[in-house]
Amino acid sequence: MPEGLGCEGKRESDGTLAALWRLQRWYILLFSSFCPNRKFTRLPHLAGTQQNLRLAEQIRDEWLAFGLDSAELVWYDVLLSYPNRTHPNYISIVDQHGDEMFNSSLSEPVPEGYEHVTDIVPPYSAFSAQGRPQGDLVYVNYGRTEDFFKLEREMGINCTGKIVIARYGKIFRGNKVKNAVLAGAKGIILYSDPADYCAQGVEPYPAGWNLPGGGAQRGNVLNLNGAGDPLTPGYPAKEYTYRSKLKEGAGLPKIPVHPIGYHDAVHLLKNMGGASPPPDWRGALNVSYRIGPGFTDDFILNKVRMNIHTYNQVTRIYNVIGRIRGAREPDRCVILGGHRDAWVFGAIDPVSGAAVVHETVRAAGALRQRGWRPRRSLIFASWDAEEFGLQGSTEWAEENAIMLQERAVAYINADSAIEGMYTLRVDCTPSLHTLVYDITKLVRSKVTIQKRTVCISMCETKAEWVGLNCCSKLGSGSDFEAYFIRLGITSGRARYTKNRKTERYSSYPVYHSVYETFELVERFYDPSFQRLEAVGRVRAGLVFRLADALIIPLDCKEYARSLTQYANTIQQLALEHPEAIQRYGVTFEGLFSAVDNFTQAAADFHQRLDKLDTKDVLAVRMLNDQLMYLERAFIDPLGLPGRPFYRHVVFAPSSHNKYAGESFPGIYDALFDIENAADPDRAWDEVKRQISIATVTVNSAANTLHPVA
Amino acid sequence: MPEGLGCEGKRESDGTLAALWRLQRWYILLFSSFCPNRKFTRLPHLAGTQQNLRLAEQIRDEWLAFGLDSAELVWYDVLLSYPNRTHPNYISIVDQHGDEMFNSSLSEPVPEGYEHVTDIVPPYSAFSAQGRPQGDLVYVNYGRTEDFFKLEREMGINCTGKIVIARYGKIFRGNKVKNAVLAGAKGIILYSDPADYCAQGVEPYPAGWNLPGGGAQRGNVLNLNGAGDPLTPGYPAKEYTYRSKLKEGAGLPKIPVHPIGYHDAVHLLKNMGGASPPPDWRGALNVSYRIGPGFTDDFILNKVRMNIHTYNQVTRIYNVIGRIRGAREPDRCVILGGHRDAWVFGAIDPVSGAAVVHETVRAAGALRQRGWRPRRSLIFASWDAEEFGLQGSTEWAEENAIMLQERAVAYINADSAIEGMYTLRVDCTPSLHTLVYDITKLVRSKVTIQKRTVCISMCETKAEWVGLNCCSKLGSGSDFEAYFIRLGITSGRARYTKNRKTERYSSYPVYHSVYETFELVERFYDPSFQRLEAVGRVRAGLVFRLADALIIPLDCKEYARSLTQYANTIQQLALEHPEAIQRYGVTFEGLFSAVDNFTQAAADFHQRLDKLDTKDVLAVRMLNDQLMYLERAFIDPLGLPGRPFYRHVVFAPSSHNKYAGESFPGIYDALFDIENAADPDRAWDEVKRQISIATVTVNSAANTLHPVA
């Protein structure tokens, strides 16, 4: 097929027949089976292990066989963290003589059928400090900022020198650890409470998909703020790269951290001394645990001891990078990337996503072998060491930052495709709203729930679609971070999710446990693999359209609409302090005026786009450049305060929960807890400074949409 | 004339007849007279004054009349600094009762013909702190880093709490002030020594072009490191921009500073107590001054007192921005910019440059009115407040950073066109070497000196041209700084200069004095204005070719050659510490390997360029994008240590002299004075880190030259 395939038609986001036909062809090739999921989940694929390297090689070879122009391994030597094989990690209750009266489990019971598997890493907190701290235990609920505020300010409980125990859920575990360190704790235990990790009326795995009492959540406890490899922040971890000393490494916790399941947790929590926890702090573990130091009753003089021997080690990791060269604009690329490394079998995280990438590559490769090329280049990535702080994706972004800044049209992320069984969830930058809506309209999943197919079928209009928050903000916690938040590349992600209104448990119950098996997906989450197929079609559809449309299908007006909304939200937050606003002369006038400028510029831009002579090759390229660079315009090279790698002025991971996205994060952080600021003059000055940065940035972004020259 | 003018021909840097013809036409229109120089120098044009605003309006109106598509004033409210009109600044020698026995002059004798002119600002150091410090005087030679090292380490003289006196010359005055502050001085006096500001056998102005004894050098004493307006570093100083508190302003000196002429200086220097200055420290003031505190003889108990009332004030400044829209690629621009503000009449600085810009606009406007348009857009800028720290140009760069990053092909600077009468001097980025050489070959100046016309006529080959250092590195001290060092835009500057081998005085003698009159230029520097014309042709030729050539005429191979040279130089510097190199395992292997990668990539790139099908509009655009973005590839968003706005990894203003360019500045600074490092482990670690950053960056730049996708 000639290369011109992508070039006819004016605006393919209008849905011309030709474009639809090509997309259909792409879809037909997708998901002839979901064998990758089974194949990729037979063995553990922990980052830095031989098994994960073998998988990388296999994927590379298959991608080449599928028909990509190239596929290669790209390595980095990054800091990873593993438990010591001969000195396992555990938590003890010790008596007054220091003798261990109770020890937590050293591993999870292995599910049936996997008993023969070696190299299952036991639950641990990656990058935990080593140590054997011993002391009183304080229960800190979810360990959120507000939880510690409540402890310190309302309940008068000081965590200095204590070991704290927090339940998993609500926020990224690294933030819990950071809060514990700030509160002065000398260790933190993380546990999964049934209130957060068991759905009502569901059995524990294998009978159902709930977390068994012996299961525990692995995970890194870094506070990297986008730095990638902790020893080479800002630069790719190659052989020629300087590595900082471990003690100066980015984001490493200074205290021991360890995760346990609820069967173990109950022993620690029962009979704790101190005050009763407030009602909303009580998990489902129906024991009479209390808040505060020490143990009552039998254990009156007992303490908790953590025994942590986890070590850090510079280890080689491998991304697989595959490419199809674009027919007309090879110097423009669309990236589909997702991670390959898993804590154990990873049937949901990441293989449900990696399978989508694999199938997409297969479809694209098959088209390629029949002569097709997309207008722009495609890059497919199988990232390594995502679980250790998004390292594979961040290092590759660091090595290719200049190229990406200049040439990347969009990055679509492909982590876990399912975290629930209810409906589609999309997080993306506002300029993708319309494309996502258009694509989901085309995806007719065979999965029916309450007579609906995918979420989108509820929404008759785009306004409704966005209004119902079917599209939310991007936070972090997956590999799009460096591309979106650091480099300002248009980004989005999609997955099947739970019903947030009725299903109140965190994430999905067996998240990061040994129970994320192929059977879990096949029996419970997606027996016919139709949810995976629906998610795959959305992801692949986005990639296809972004790479192949003559005009990059981004909607600047949606960005304008979102900016208006965010400006209103942040102003409302400031208006909660009417007196201070008055006293310090804080005004959002400039910001609103900038948003107006942007709104007008966006409207004018789309008018010009509608009138574009699509035969004029340079005119098309110039408008496409404006579209491609729109997201880049929100990058402030100076970064957010104290977070130099979070450079997007409109979106950043929340400072209090890496998983959540915050809009106008600079202003938000400046306003946070401002009523308790030690120096209010300085604090409100910072608010004004941040409003000014947002204003400058939005004005600047508006300028990029003006007619060129 | 149709818009296609710039499009035929393959590589115009090959010198096709059509391109030559167009350039000739452009040249013929240039410099029909040099009236702008006379017109612009009748009155002072200090930044922030009504007179300078009137001049801006006049220039805007003339540019519009010349035929530009647009010309507008663009304002910023920036921090400027002026002497107090009712409390003049001066230096006193005071006796033991505190009575003033000698006071320095309050102003310079005004040259004949200008007696009626009001608003001549007296010599002062802009942004000096206010104060009346009194104390012993220490002579610190040029006030360079090495001078203070010598004082402290060899001569055992401590400047803490002293007033120091430094002679002007060798380095940027701001660096002298910074060094004095670091040495603990409580004030610094700057004076012009005849050794540095008088040429042998030349009379003082008006009989000749030497500095009269009553003349003194104005100038700012900031250490901005590229921040622009001290109160809004990183952001444009608009009405909606947050301004930091004055005490937190960027680069403001903490001590009083004042400049004096040599008639005044002799009173301070004679009969100083202390040790004799080393022979190489003695200026031409033939008095028995000594180094060290106090005064001997008659003045045994006398002290020096500075009386400084200069104040800082946020003031509106105005750039003039003119444009010609490009015919084929309006979203690519070439900028010709130079400043308009002058300390007084500014016949050399800046009007000899501003006249070149004005004439270039006239020529371009005339062509434009006859139907011509360049392939790419042209932007002409008349910057304000350059003398106050490059503020007009930096603020505009800050406001348009995103646009410039994406679309700027090159920035050509047009400050003073003459600083001597001998030969052409060009400072530019290496990729411009070849174009500069080609252009200067075309410029046949009528000025003959020792049977040569302009410098280039000495050089028969490009290798000779570069080898003879006719092209040097860019430093700073003029408006290209933000464009080159912060944003990574291909930049260059050209001017007529002195014979550095035989003319040893600094700058030109009457630099920044009231004696920079039209008559100075007309009588001495360029009686027939042929030097100005030659410089104008080089500048305009660069702009024309960069804007109009089908293929952007940049030479990546020259960049490769220069990188090799810089890598060798910096390695040599490190090899001065063979033991430490060994002990700490410092190696430049990675850097040389990166330079090799770059060299190979550059060679391959130019091979592809030679084979390019110039009819393929997109292919041409893609290669041009690689050329345009080459300089950008050397930008590290994290900036140099402590200098976040100096982000070019290959070039930065020296940390010890803003005027001079340093190659691989991160490594250079890490190596500087390393033998005296307090913590050698840490210091050598930093050397390794900087080598690694350079390596990463050069590799990354090499990648941008590879075939796309």
Interface residues (C-beta under 8 A of the other chain):
Chain A: G234 Y235 P236 K238 E239 Y240 T241 Y242 S244 R323 R325 G326 R328 E329 P330 D331 C333 S377 E399 N400 A401 I402 M403 E406 R407 E589 G590 L591 S593 A594 V617 L618 R621 M622 D625 Q626 Y629 R632 A633 D636 P637 L638 P644 R647 D685 K688 R689 I691 S692 I693 T695 V696 N699 S700 A701 N703 T704 V708 A709
Chain B: G234 Y235 P236 K238 E239 Y240 T241 Y242 S244 R323 R325 G326 R328 E329 P330 D331 C333 S377 E399 N400 A401 I402 M403 E406 R407 E589 G590 L591 S593 A594 V617 L618 R621 M622 D625 Q626 Y629 R632 A633 D636 P637 L638 P644 R647 D685 K688 R689 I691 S692 I693 T695 V696 N699 S700 A701 N703 T704 V708 A709
